[in-house]
Amino acid sequence: IHDTKTSIKELNKLRYPEPKVYTARGIGELREKKLNMSQAAFSFVCNTKLSTLQKWETGVNRPPPPIHRLFQIIDNGGLHCIANPQV
């Protein structure tokens, strides 16, 4: 049986980039300028508490690496994948 899973070695060959690191300002700009969303709506999309998003946007806390990847996906037009998972 042939294993069709992509390995880390193969991803490195494809030069799979590290996620962009979003600063507090960058998170707010993504939410406000690119998506025109309220904090409540964006926290819902990110599956996090409103207070957590507020801490990220004010720089009190930094989001963990998987959230930076989520932001990058959303930033690159992936919000429709979250809104329409069957597509």
N, C-alpha and C positions, 0 to 999 in steps of 0.2 A: 504494500500500500504506500502510495506517495504522499508525503506530508506537504500540504499546500499552504501552510501557515508561513507568513513572512517573518523572518528572523531579524534580530537586531543587526546582524552583519549585513543583511540585505538592505535594511533601512539606511544604514550608513553608506552603502554603495549608492543609494538614491539621494544621498545628502539631505536626509530628512532633517529640517531645521529645528533647532531648539525653539521653544515658544518665545515670542516677544514678551519682555517684562513690562507690564503696565504699571506706571506710577499712579499715585493718587490722582494727579491731574489728568493723566491719560484715561483712567477709568471714567472720570466725570465727563471728559470730552467724548468718549465713546458713547456713553449713555445719553448725554444731552445733545451734542451736535450731530452725531452720526445716526443715532436711533430715535432721537426726540422722545425719550421715555422718562417717566417719573422714576424716582428711586424705588418706589414700591413695585412698579411694573418690572423694572430691571432686576430687582432682587428676586422676584418670582421666576423670571426667565432663568436666572442663575441658580435657582433652587437653594437660596440662602435667606437668612433673616435680614430684614430691613436694617436692623442695627449693625449687622456685620458689614453690609455694603456701605453704610454710612462711615464706619470706622476705616474701611479701605479707602474711601474717597477723601477722607480728612487726613489720612496718613497715620492714624493711630495704630492701625494694624496693616499688615501686608497680606494679600491673598496668597494661598499656597500655589505651588507650581501647576497643579491640574486646572486651577481657575484661570491662570494666565493662558493656558491652552484653549480653554472655553472662550475667553475674551477674544483670542486670536481668530477662532473659528467664527464667532459672531461678527467680528470686525471685517472678516473676508466674505461676508454675505451669507453665513450659515444659519442665520436666525430662522429662515424658512424651514430648515431641517428640524429645528426644535418645535416649531409651530405645527408642522405637518410630518410627523414621524413616518407615516406610511409612504411618503413620496420618495 
